């Protein structure tokens, strides 16, 4: 039994605590940095280019993409682009329509509550034997006048 505990202790001793590293973030380069690196890269000889890339921690594909953007005249191509779906411009009519739909839904809910209250009042008045005077509808008064 004692030898088993020694073995388990030695196993735990050989394995250190688990190290959790932070999630790597995507690097973003400013337009100024890209221009500076491209100028240095264009001035380098063939052997010096690798040293430049190692010093800056870049890949040759970075230079290819940045040169392509520079040659196309895309100044925005040298700035970091925001990832993800593009934000859509909101039309003021859509906002007004959504507000109107919310108002209609609110009024319908209020109407349903009032209809329930009226039906309960009618049932209570029938149980108590109380009669209320009826109010003629607009349709009935307009139809009898002709």
C-alpha positions as CSV (number, residue, x, y, z in Angstrom):
1,X,0.0,0.0,0.0
2,X,2.8,2.3,0.9
3,X,4.6,1.6,-2.4
4,X,1.4,2.6,-4.3
5,X,1.2,6.0,-2.7
6,X,4.9,6.6,-3.5
7,X,4.2,5.8,-7.1
8,X,1.2,8.1,-7.3
9,X,3.2,10.9,-5.6
10,X,6.1,10.4,-8.1
11,X,3.7,10.5,-11.0
12,X,2.2,13.8,-9.8
13,X,5.7,15.2,-9.2
14,X,6.8,14.6,-12.8
15,X,3.8,16.3,-14.3
16,X,3.8,20.0,-13.5
17,X,0.8,22.2,-13.3
18,X,-1.1,22.7,-16.6
19,X,-0.2,25.9,-18.3
20,X,-3.0,27.8,-20.0
21,X,-1.9,30.3,-22.5
22,X,-4.0,33.2,-23.6
23,X,-5.8,33.0,-27.0
24,X,-3.7,34.5,-29.7
25,X,-5.1,37.7,-31.2
26,X,-5.0,38.5,-34.9
27,X,-2.3,41.0,-35.6
28,X,-3.3,44.3,-37.1
29,X,-0.9,46.6,-38.9
30,X,-1.3,50.3,-39.4
31,X,-1.0,51.9,-42.8
32,X,2.1,53.8,-41.7
33,X,3.8,50.6,-40.6
34,X,2.9,48.9,-43.8
35,X,4.3,51.8,-45.9
36,X,7.5,51.9,-43.8
37,X,8.1,48.1,-44.2
38,X,7.4,48.3,-47.9
39,X,9.9,51.1,-48.4
40,X,12.5,49.1,-46.4
41,X,11.7,46.0,-48.4
42,X,12.0,47.7,-51.7
43,X,15.4,49.1,-50.7
44,X,16.7,45.7,-49.6
45,X,18.9,43.3,-51.6
46,X,17.8,39.7,-51.9
47,X,19.6,38.5,-48.8
48,X,18.6,41.4,-46.6
49,X,14.8,40.9,-47.2
50,X,14.7,37.7,-45.1
51,X,16.4,39.5,-42.2
52,X,13.9,42.3,-42.5
53,X,11.0,39.9,-42.4
54,X,12.5,38.0,-39.4
55,X,13.2,41.2,-37.5
56,X,9.6,42.5,-38.0
57,X,8.0,39.1,-37.5
58,X,6.3,39.1,-40.9
59,X,5.8,36.7,-43.7
60,X,6.5,37.3,-47.4
61,X,2.8,36.9,-48.1
62,X,2.3,40.1,-46.1
63,X,4.6,42.0,-48.5
64,X,2.8,40.5,-51.5
65,X,-0.7,41.6,-50.2
66,X,0.6,45.1,-49.2
67,X,2.3,45.7,-52.5
68,X,-0.7,44.6,-54.4
69,X,-2.9,47.0,-52.5
70,X,-0.3,49.8,-52.9
71,X,0.0,49.2,-56.6
72,X,-3.8,49.2,-57.0
73,X,-3.8,52.6,-55.4
74,X,-5.9,51.5,-52.5
75,X,-5.0,53.6,-49.6
76,X,-7.7,51.9,-47.7
77,X,-6.2,48.6,-48.6
78,X,-3.2,49.4,-46.5
79,X,-5.3,50.1,-43.4
80,X,-6.6,47.2,-41.3
81,X,-10.1,46.1,-42.4
82,X,-12.8,45.4,-39.9
83,X,-13.9,41.8,-40.1
84,X,-17.4,40.4,-40.2
85,X,-20.6,41.4,-42.0
86,X,-20.9,44.9,-43.2
87,X,-23.3,47.2,-41.3
88,X,-26.4,48.0,-43.3
89,X,-27.6,51.6,-43.5
90,X,-30.9,51.9,-41.7
91,X,-33.7,53.6,-43.5
92,X,-35.8,56.1,-41.4
93,X,-39.0,54.6,-42.9
94,X,-38.1,51.2,-41.4
95,X,-37.7,52.8,-38.0
96,X,-41.1,54.5,-38.4
97,X,-42.7,51.3,-39.6
98,X,-41.3,49.4,-36.6
99,X,-42.5,52.0,-34.2
100,X,-46.0,51.9,-35.8
101,X,-46.1,48.1,-35.5
102,X,-45.2,48.3,-31.8
103,X,-47.9,50.9,-31.3
104,X,-50.5,48.7,-33.1
105,X,-49.5,45.7,-31.0
106,X,-49.8,47.7,-27.8
107,X,-53.2,49.0,-28.8
108,X,-54.4,45.5,-29.7
109,X,-53.3,44.2,-26.3
110,X,-55.1,47.1,-24.6
111,X,-58.2,46.5,-26.6
112,X,-58.2,42.8,-25.7
113,X,-58.0,43.7,-22.0
114,X,-60.8,46.2,-22.3
115,X,-63.0,43.7,-24.1
116,X,-62.4,41.2,-21.3
117,X,-63.3,43.8,-18.7
118,X,-66.5,44.6,-20.6
119,X,-67.5,40.9,-20.8
120,X,-66.9,40.4,-17.1
121,X,-69.0,43.5,-16.3
122,X,-71.8,42.2,-18.5
123,X,-71.8,38.8,-16.7
124,X,-71.7,40.5,-13.3
125,X,-74.6,42.7,-14.2
126,X,-76.6,39.7,-15.5
127,X,-75.9,37.8,-12.2
128,X,-77.0,40.8,-10.1
129,X,-80.0,41.6,-12.3
130,X,-78.8,45.1,-13.0
131,X,-79.6,46.5,-16.4
132,X,-77.7,49.3,-18.0
133,X,-79.1,51.7,-20.5
134,X,-78.0,50.9,-24.0
135,X,-76.3,53.4,-26.2
136,X,-77.4,53.3,-29.8
137,X,-74.7,52.7,-32.4
138,X,-73.8,55.3,-35.0
139,X,-74.9,52.9,-37.7
140,X,-78.4,52.5,-36.3
141,X,-79.0,56.3,-35.9
142,X,-77.8,57.1,-39.4
143,X,-79.9,54.3,-40.9
144,X,-83.1,55.4,-39.2
145,X,-82.8,59.0,-40.3
146,X,-83.2,58.3,-44.0
